[in-house]
Amino acid sequence: MSWETVIGLEIHVQLATASKIFSGAATAYGAEPNTQACAVDLGLPGVLPVLNARVVEMAIRLGLALHAEIAPSSVFARKNYFYPDLPKGYQISQYELPIVARGRLPIRLADGREKVVRVTRAHLEEDAGKSVHDAYPGATGIDLNRAGTPLLEVVSEPDLRSAEEAVAYMRTMHMLVRYLGICDGNMQEGSFRCDANVSVRRAGSEVLGTRAEVKNLNSFRFLEKAINFEVERQIDLLESGGKVVQETRLYDADRDETRSMRSKEDAHDYRYFPDPDLLPIVVTPTQIERERALMPELPWARQQRYVTDYGLNVQDADALAQDRAVADYFEALAAAAGDARAAANWLNGEVFAALNRAGMEIPHCPVEPSALGLLIARVRDGTLSGSMAKQVFEAMWQGEGSADEVIEARGLRQVNDIGALAALIDGVIADSPSQVEQYRAGKDKLFGYFVGQVMKKSQGKANPQQVNDLLKEKLGGS
Amino acid sequence: MFAETVTAIAADLKAGRYSSADITEHYLARIAEFDPGLNSYITVCADEARAAAARADALLARGEGGPLTGVPYANKDIFCTRGIRTSCASRMLDNFIAPYDATVVEKLTGAGMVMLGKTNMDEFAMGSSNETSWYGPVRNPWDLSRVPGGSSGGSAAAVAARLAPVATGTDTGGSIRQPAALCGITGLKPTYGRVSRWGMIAFASSLDQGGPMALTAADLALLMNAMAGHCARDSTSVERPAEDFTRLLAQPLTGLRIGLPTQYFAAGLDPAMREAVDAAVGVLRALGADTVSVDLPHAGYAIPAYYVVASAECSSNLSRYDGVRFGHRCDDPRDLTDLYTRSRAEGFGAEVKRRILVGTYALSAGYYDAYYGKAQQLRRLIQQDFTRAFAGVDVILGPTTPTTAFELGQKTDDPLTMYLSDVYTTAANLAGLPALSMPAGLIGGLPAGVQLIGNYFDETRLLNVAHQYQQETAWHLARPPHA
């Protein structure tokens, strides 16, 4: 009998605000411990939270992108538990009335099918601080820089049926939040992480199995591995007559396994109640319209447009639309070059290769789309061969000027003059009698030798197509 | 030679009859003489007060400064003061020095007032007798064997004993009005949201409200002008244009409609107290006011609703006192649980622990609806009672407390009886309404207080009624024997 996997994800999206959700302290990553924690973040007596209005705008934007309901009034609640890195002894979160509810996110699966994943809710909350267990012998350090960092927790329905689907969903959400400019998406720094609720059931069953929650997965690979491990563990357990217990588990990447953290029995009673220090968040239709007007074109709309308007294939369109900055670059380049396919090829080829070599992201690319567009135009008008264009690109990357300036300075104009080429070819044929004989006797492979000789004599400037054609004509034979 | 009310002291300072330094020394000397018997101050800030008085005198000498410049005050030890310990009368915060001033302190300092010290109170403002303080009980200057009321018992005793002309207080369920009544002074709990809670250590956030305690209603009005106002650091602070709280003081009471709730004159009210209230009503009638009986059908639920809501909120508000970052930490904790349990067991007193337990229970899974949920429903019903009543009357009048000051130790073993001393005061907190207590007689040598409850943001009306009453009576000027 086969098993069906059922997964729901809770994704923690760290909102890209300059200051914290309830205080004016900075949110920058990597500062000296406790240098970005003010009296509010420390939970000193008498201090009070004041909501950062930016987080509401960001939540509205995600709600719009997910076609979700945006609550006209939502409420902050206190989640009470003791932990040393939780300064107030409670986390301010949203419980019964979240700001965003009932949305949906379309994802594309490996086989090209599209699947719509339902989003249950997204709620605003503050992050806790960090316990540092290894820095001080016999003691634990507490760093409250992260305390009060704004999070949007996005909870999906249990609609995902495999690790692959879960990864596709998480990737799509990752792409979306960066597109919307609400999260930097940096998973190593924890800006985007998730908990996975995993259960299995007999294929065809309508009843959900008992789930385990795997906490704090901060990479797509870990998500995939943790789910696969967990699914296997649960199936083994059930097939050997055991039972899955509802519990929280941690994924250990070094051992590639999940381990029990706490069972349902030791689960906290969080004693949620509305936070009396904060008023309900009121969102007006005007505010929603203002955010709607600021919304960028979403990635799936761009993918679609690249296929229909630019004639790209689905894979290329998907790849280019993934990242807002890349897509923006691509569209500017396609316009400047007057050839979307050539633009896509250049971007996916030379540009990304050069960026990778330099360890750079596209916003810092030294070659502007307009400049690269001119270079592509020079290939189209026959001034440059493909390989010459690569040299020119390299020079442009190094800051040697525009395509035309580099062509001029290096004398890189392609030789298209048939008479001059014919003379070169005649010279090569005259200098290589034995090769000509062998070629004419049927050794076809020698054709490349002649091409190479001609290109060498032309210092790479000969138009390769013309060289081919002329050589064939003059050598005759096969 | 020194005046005793804020109004008169301010006039004397302006006229140069004495300096802020003179009056400050006068109060410091009185504190040194009388406070050992009263214990109304936890911390006396003589050096800081002298420095502030010197600054005020410099301003006054140049003819500058506002209406309160140079006037001394006492500050309840629940308002954070930068560089000066703020203990909340708890061992937990015996070592706590805030790096910031409460908005109220900032405003009073900005108005040029001179802080004499930090006054005693019930621990974390939980109590009605000032007996739960880590620094020992406060004694009532009318009778040293009796309590001053609580939780702002130190502020009330200090003002009554003339150890400060005015003091700050906070009122969560009657903590300004009940001690004001028991000590024979005048106290105002403003509308919820009028006075900023920033830097005011939280007991129950949805009920807590700071306010002034003084000898006269006119003094309260002056203090309100300095204390009230929108504060961007408190999300529950109301945005309203500044107003002059003295503006209606002189208005005649002709045509004023006073509501007398039948529930506030029922069983449990001491007959002598009832007589005092009736007499006050007579004075107000003689001033032109009309009285009408009003019905507050849910008044009887105020105490249970209050103790559920206040305890629930405090159980969460006091979670931050965990021994990790500040405050009391037990010696040599073995592990995290030991750190938490011993720090809190040692740092908190019995009443605070009782309320944390009650509140934790009330919010627990399976009990939330029956307790916290139900209490919130009652809160709405109590609010609606008042809304209906205020459709027909301008103010609601009744006793502030069922009895006069009781003996120290009399109710400490019986928390429920203690809680009943708040029977008339908690409803205004649950509804968020402004309410004032003013002295209206002496019963066996002990003060009796009358409470006036007003509609939202109608503090000027309460101050008007009390001021007019105080023009006709002298109870507010009666001096206790131990002063």
Boltz contact constraints between the chains, C-beta under 6 A:
constraints:
  - contact:
      token1: [A, 39]
      token2: [B, 100]
      max_distance: 6.0
  - contact:
      token1: [A, 42]
      token2: [B, 325]
      max_distance: 6.0
  - contact:
      token1: [A, 43]
      token2: [B, 320]
      max_distance: 6.0
  - contact:
      token1: [A, 45]
      token2: [B, 201]
      max_distance: 6.0
  - contact:
      token1: [A, 46]
      token2: [B, 80]
      max_distance: 6.0
  - contact:
      token1: [A, 46]
      token2: [B, 199]
      max_distance: 6.0
  - contact:
      token1: [A, 46]
      token2: [B, 200]
      max_distance: 6.0
  - contact:
      token1: [A, 46]
      token2: [B, 201]
      max_distance: 6.0
  - contact:
      token1: [A, 48]
      token2: [B, 198]
      max_distance: 6.0
  - contact:
      token1: [A, 48]
      token2: [B, 234]
      max_distance: 6.0
  - contact:
      token1: [A, 50]
      token2: [B, 235]
      max_distance: 6.0
  - contact:
      token1: [A, 78]
      token2: [B, 316]
      max_distance: 6.0
  - contact:
      token1: [A, 80]
      token2: [B, 316]
      max_distance: 6.0
  - contact:
      token1: [A, 82]
      token2: [B, 340]
      max_distance: 6.0
  - contact:
      token1: [A, 84]
      token2: [B, 324]
      max_distance: 6.0
  - contact:
      token1: [A, 88]
      token2: [B, 320]
      max_distance: 6.0
  - contact:
      token1: [A, 89]
      token2: [B, 319]
      max_distance: 6.0
  - contact:
      token1: [A, 89]
      token2: [B, 320]
      max_distance: 6.0
  - contact:
      token1: [A, 90]
      token2: [B, 316]
      max_distance: 6.0
  - contact:
      token1: [A, 90]
      token2: [B, 319]
      max_distance: 6.0
  - contact:
      token1: [A, 269]
      token2: [B, 364]
      max_distance: 6.0
  - contact:
      token1: [A, 269]
      token2: [B, 365]
      max_distance: 6.0
  - contact:
      token1: [A, 271]
      token2: [B, 363]
      max_distance: 6.0
  - contact:
      token1: [A, 273]
      token2: [B, 363]
      max_distance: 6.0
  - contact:
      token1: [A, 276]
      token2: [B, 205]
      max_distance: 6.0
  - contact:
      token1: [A, 276]
      token2: [B, 206]
      max_distance: 6.0
  - contact:
      token1: [A, 276]
      token2: [B, 313]
      max_distance: 6.0
  - contact:
      token1: [A, 277]
      token2: [B, 205]
      max_distance: 6.0
  - contact:
      token1: [A, 278]
      token2: [B, 235]
      max_distance: 6.0
  - contact:
      token1: [A, 279]
      token2: [B, 235]
      max_distance: 6.0
